[in-house]
Amino acid sequence: MTVTDKEQKSPAKRFLFVLGLVMFSLYLVLGVAVIFWKDFPIEMDLGYRIAFGVLLIGYASFRFIRLLKNQ
């Protein structure tokens, strides 16, 4: 990236970037919480909880990669 490639982002792009980071962290924390929360309020078998948590973490990483590619 050269000096000419660095442009000031518009407020809308900056807001969408921050919103993307917030959503990434929300999905990541939710996935980890589903896996490691001992007294999970929804009755699920451990295998299903781990699969659901891994799915959420995978979706969070997918969103993060898409967020970085838009930059």
C-alpha positions as CSV (number, residue, x, y, z in Angstrom):
1,M,0.0,0.0,0.0
2,T,1.5,3.3,-1.0
3,V,0.8,6.7,0.3
4,T,-1.5,7.5,-2.5
5,D,-3.7,4.4,-1.7
6,K,-4.5,5.7,1.7
7,E,-7.7,7.7,1.4
8,Q,-9.9,9.1,4.1
9,K,-12.9,6.8,4.6
10,S,-16.3,8.3,4.5
11,P,-18.2,8.2,7.8
12,A,-20.6,5.6,6.4
13,K,-17.8,3.2,5.5
14,R,-16.2,3.7,8.9
15,F,-19.5,3.0,10.6
16,L,-20.0,-0.2,8.5
17,F,-16.5,-1.3,9.3
18,V,-17.0,-0.9,13.1
19,L,-20.4,-2.6,12.8
20,G,-18.7,-5.5,11.0
21,L,-16.2,-5.8,13.8
22,V,-18.9,-5.7,16.4
23,M,-20.9,-8.4,14.7
24,F,-17.7,-10.6,14.2
25,S,-16.9,-10.3,17.9
26,L,-20.6,-11.0,18.9
27,Y,-20.7,-14.3,16.8
28,L,-17.2,-15.3,18.1
29,V,-18.2,-14.8,21.8
30,L,-21.6,-16.5,21.3
31,G,-19.9,-19.5,19.7
32,V,-17.4,-19.8,22.5
33,A,-20.1,-19.3,25.1
34,V,-22.3,-22.1,23.6
35,I,-19.3,-24.5,23.8
36,F,-18.0,-23.7,27.3
37,W,-21.1,-22.6,29.2
38,K,-21.8,-25.3,31.8
39,D,-25.4,-24.4,32.7
40,F,-26.6,-23.6,29.1
41,P,-30.3,-22.5,29.4
42,I,-31.4,-24.5,26.3
43,E,-31.3,-28.3,26.8
44,M,-28.9,-29.7,24.1
45,D,-26.6,-32.6,24.0
46,L,-22.9,-31.8,24.3
47,G,-22.2,-32.9,20.7
48,Y,-24.9,-30.6,19.3
49,R,-23.6,-27.7,21.5
50,I,-20.1,-28.2,20.2
51,A,-21.3,-28.4,16.6
52,F,-23.4,-25.3,17.0
53,G,-20.5,-23.4,18.6
54,V,-18.1,-24.4,15.9
55,L,-20.6,-23.3,13.3
56,L,-20.9,-19.9,14.9
57,I,-17.2,-19.5,15.1
58,G,-16.8,-20.5,11.5
59,Y,-19.4,-18.0,10.5
60,A,-17.6,-15.3,12.5
61,S,-14.3,-16.1,10.7
62,F,-16.2,-16.0,7.4
63,R,-17.5,-12.5,8.2
64,F,-14.1,-11.4,9.3
65,I,-12.4,-12.5,6.1
66,R,-15.1,-10.7,4.0
67,L,-14.6,-7.6,6.2
68,L,-10.9,-7.6,5.5
69,K,-11.4,-8.2,1.8
70,N,-13.6,-5.1,1.5
71,Q,-10.8,-2.9,3.0
